[in-house]
């Protein structure tokens, strides 16, 4: 890689769609290249025009804003793509890198399919920032976005991630953090967990420990702000989490509830009566 630093681009960018990362808290994190691109775009597609409007005002940039969130219609995306054919158009989210748990992938996909040039202008990303400061293994990681809100769906999702030999990177809201930590503590009591919040802001924090200890801490000190939750990879001696519903359904394909419960009980050591009750529920679905 060349050691020479290229000059900051000046003037109007070429036509196309520019995916522009914006600050996640500290406005000083906007890159010079991002500013140059935003200055050269007559149209900026954004998640929330009010949020982006404040950023542009801070930067002294005037541009036409078009809301383009998860609920945007195909026609709205088509209008953005049509404009990107003849002039530079930027896509930003409320904070951080667009498409990372934020709207935009449909627009990018359709723009590429239409032959429109798509350029990424890199910058802040909460998931990467948290991974860099958490002290957990970073050679392999899986970004899994937001967990489901409901307890069972959240647990099912976590169980599906149990065997992945990588650090898990999740987004979570402050009101749900304690319950999520409790769920992780039940599944993986020995794994190291880190909570990174208010990244790049005045009260930035990265706290690590077991999920149980962190749940206890945040029960006593309710958190605020946006949160990145990181879970270390499984240890060599960590027992796999068994999805009993999957096992029961497989057994029910060739046997009745009683026999299926017996088969799964023998394989897992789980109480047969509990499995039988669940087998009856599955049979009735």
C-alpha positions in Angstrom: 0.0 0.0 0.0 1.3 3.4 -0.9 2.5 5.6 2.0 1.5 8.8 0.1 -1.7 10.5 1.3 -4.0 11.5 -1.5 -5.4 15.0 -1.5 -9.0 15.6 -0.3 -11.4 15.6 -3.3 -12.6 19.0 -4.3 -15.5 20.1 -6.5 -18.5 18.2 -7.5 -18.3 14.4 -7.4 -19.1 12.2 -10.4 -22.7 11.1 -10.8 -23.6 8.0 -8.7 -24.8 6.9 -5.3 -22.5 7.7 -2.3 -22.9 5.8 0.9 -21.7 8.3 3.5 -20.9 7.4 7.1 -21.8 10.2 9.6 -20.8 10.7 13.3 -22.4 8.4 16.0 -22.1 11.1 18.6 -19.0 13.3 18.3 -19.4 15.6 15.4 -15.6 15.8 15.1 -15.6 12.3 13.7 -17.0 13.4 10.3 -14.3 12.8 7.7 -13.0 15.4 5.3 -14.0 13.2 2.4 -17.5 12.8 3.7 -17.8 16.6 4.0 -16.5 17.1 0.4 -19.0 14.6 -1.0 -22.0 16.0 1.0 -21.0 19.5 -0.3 -21.2 18.2 -3.9 -24.5 16.5 -3.7 -27.7 18.3 -4.5 -29.8 15.5 -3.1 -29.2 13.6 0.2 -31.4 10.6 1.0 -31.6 10.1 4.7 -33.3 8.2 7.5 -34.8 11.3 9.2 -34.6 14.7 7.6 -34.6 16.4 11.0 -31.6 14.6 12.2 -29.6 15.0 9.0 -30.7 18.6 8.7 -29.0 19.4 12.1 -25.8 17.8 10.9 -25.8 19.7 7.6 -26.5 23.0 9.4 -23.5 22.3 11.7 -21.3 21.7 8.6 -22.7 24.7 6.7 -24.1 22.5 3.9 -27.3 23.2 2.0 -28.9 20.3 0.1 -32.3 18.9 -0.8 -33.2 16.1 1.6 -35.5 13.1 0.9 -36.6 10.8 3.6 -35.7 7.2 2.7 -36.3 4.9 5.7 -37.3 1.2 5.9 -40.8 2.1 4.8 -39.8 3.9 1.6 -41.7 2.8 -1.5 -40.1 1.3 -4.6 -41.1 4.5 -6.4 -39.2 6.6 -3.9 -36.1 4.5 -4.4 -36.5 4.7 -8.2 -36.5 8.5 -8.0 -33.3 8.5 -6.1 -31.7 6.1 -8.5 -32.9 8.2 -11.5 -31.2 11.3 -10.1 -28.0 9.4 -9.3 -27.7 8.5 -13.0 -27.1 12.2 -13.8 -25.8 13.7 -10.6 -24.2 12.7 -7.3 -26.6 11.6 -4.6 -25.7 10.7 -1.0 -27.3 8.2 1.3 -26.9 8.8 5.1 -28.5 7.3 8.2 -29.2 9.1 11.4 -25.7 8.0 12.7 -22.9 5.8 11.7 -22.5 3.8 8.5 -25.7 3.3 6.5 -27.0 -0.3 6.1 -25.5 -1.5 9.3 -28.8 -2.1 11.1 -30.1 0.9 9.2 -32.1 1.4 6.0 -30.5 1.3 2.6 -29.7 -2.1 1.3 -32.6 -2.2 -1.1 -31.6 1.1 -2.6 -28.0 0.0 -3.0 -29.1 -3.3 -4.5 -31.4 -1.7 -7.0 -28.9 1.0 -7.9 -26.2 -1.6 -8.7 -28.7 -3.6 -10.7 -29.5 -0.4 -12.7 -25.9 0.2 -13.5 -25.5 3.2 -11.2 -22.0 3.5 -9.6 -22.1 3.0 -5.8 -19.3 4.4 -3.7 -18.8 3.9 0.0 -17.4 6.8 2.0 -16.2 5.0 5.2 -16.3 6.5 8.7 -17.8 5.9 12.1 -19.6 2.6 13.0 -20.7 1.7 16.5 -20.2 -2.0 16.1 -16.6 -1.7 15.0 -15.8 1.0 17.5 -17.1 -1.2 20.4 -15.2 -4.2 19.1 -12.0 -2.2 19.0 -12.3 -1.2 22.7 -13.9 -4.2 24.3 -10.8 -6.4 24.6 -12.7 -9.5 23.2 -11.3 -11.6 20.4 -11.6 -9.6 17.2 -10.1 -12.0 14.6 -13.5 -13.4 14.0 -16.8 -11.7 14.9 -20.4 -11.9 13.9 -22.6 -8.8 13.7 -26.2 -9.9 14.5 -27.9 -6.5 14.8 -30.8 -6.1 17.2 -32.3 -9.1 19.1 -36.0 -9.7 19.1 -38.1 -7.9 21.7 -40.1 -10.8 23.0 -38.3 -13.1 25.5 -38.8 -16.4 23.7 -37.8 -15.1 20.4 -34.8 -13.4 21.9 -33.7 -16.7 23.6 -34.3 -18.7 20.4 -32.1 -16.3 18.5 -29.4 -16.5 21.1 -29.6 -20.3 21.0 -29.1 -20.2 17.3 -25.9 -18.2 17.7 -24.6 -20.5 20.5 -22.2 -22.6 18.5 -20.6 -19.8 16.5 -16.8 -19.6 17.2 -16.6 -15.8 17.1 -17.3 -12.8 19.2 -21.0 -11.8 18.8 -21.7 -8.1 18.3 -25.3 -7.0 19.0 -27.2 -3.8 19.3 -29.6 -3.3 22.2 -31.7 -0.5 23.7 -31.2 0.7 27.3 -34.7 -0.5 28.5 -34.1 -4.0 27.3 -30.4 -4.4 28.3 -31.0 -6.0 31.7 -33.4 -8.7 30.4 -31.0 -9.5 27.5 -28.1 -9.8 29.9 -30.2 -12.2 32.1 -31.0 -14.3 29.0 -27.3 -14.5 28.1 -26.4 -15.4 31.7 -28.8 -18.3 31.6 -27.4 -19.7 28.4 -23.7 -18.8 28.7 -22.9 -18.1 32.4 -19.1 -18.3 31.9 -18.7 -16.2 28.8 -17.1 -12.8 28.9 -19.5 -10.0 27.9 -18.9 -6.3 27.3 -21.4 -3.4 27.2 -20.3 -0.4 25.3 -22.5 2.6 25.4 -22.6 6.3 24.5 -19.7 5.7 22.2 -17.7 8.9 21.2 -19.8 11.0 23.6 -18.9 12.6 26.9 -20.1 9.7 29.1 -18.7 6.9 26.9 -18.4 3.6 28.8 -17.2 0.1 28.1 -17.8 -2.3 31.0 -17.0 -6.1 30.9 -17.6 -9.1 33.0 -20.0 -12.0 33.1 -23.6 -11.4 31.9 -24.9 -11.9 35.4 -22.5 -9.4 36.9 -23.4 -6.8 34.3 -27.1 -7.4 34.7 -26.7 -6.8 38.4 -24.8 -3.6 37.8 -27.3 -2.2 35.3 -30.2 -3.1 37.5 -28.7 -0.8 40.1 -27.5 1.8 37.6 -30.1 2.0 34.7 -28.2 2.8 31.5 -29.0 5.5 29.0 -28.1 5.9 25.4 -27.5 3.5 22.6 -25.7 0.3 23.4 -23.4 -2.3 21.7 -23.4 -5.6 23.4 -20.6 -8.0 22.8 -20.4 -11.7 23.8 -17.1 -13.6 23.7 -16.9 -16.9 21.7 -17.7 -20.2 23.4 -14.9 -22.0 25.3 -13.7 -25.4 24.4 -15.5 -27.0 27.3 -18.8 -25.2 26.8 -21.7 -27.6 26.3 -23.7 -26.9 23.2 -27.2 -25.5 23.7 -29.8 -28.0 22.5 -32.9 -26.9 20.7 -35.4 -29.5 22.1 -38.1 -28.3 19.8 -36.0 -29.3 16.8 -35.2 -32.7 18.3 -38.9 -33.3 19.3 -40.2 -32.4 15.8 -37.7 -34.7 14.2 -38.8 -37.6 16.5 -42.5 -36.8 16.0 -42.1 -37.3 12.3 -41.8 -41.1 13.0 -43.3 -41.6 16.5 -46.1 -40.4 18.8 -45.6 -37.9 21.6 -44.8 -40.5 24.2 -42.2 -42.3 22.2 -40.7 -39.0 20.9 -40.4 -37.7 24.4 -38.6 -40.9 25.4 -36.2 -40.7 22.5 -35.2 -37.1 23.2 -35.0 -37.7 27.0 -32.6 -40.5 26.4 -30.4 -38.4 24.1 -30.4 -35.2 26.2 -31.1 -36.3 29.8 -34.0 -33.8 30.0 -37.0 -34.8 32.1 -39.3 -37.1 30.0 -42.5 -35.6 31.5 -41.4 -32.1 30.5 -40.6 -33.3 27.0 -43.9 -35.2 26.7 -45.9 -32.1 27.6 -44.0 -30.1 25.0 -44.4 -32.9 22.4 -48.2 -32.7 22.8 -48.1 -29.0 22.2 -46.0 -29.4 19.0 -48.2 -32.2 17.8 -51.2 -29.9 18.2 -49.7 -27.0 16.2 
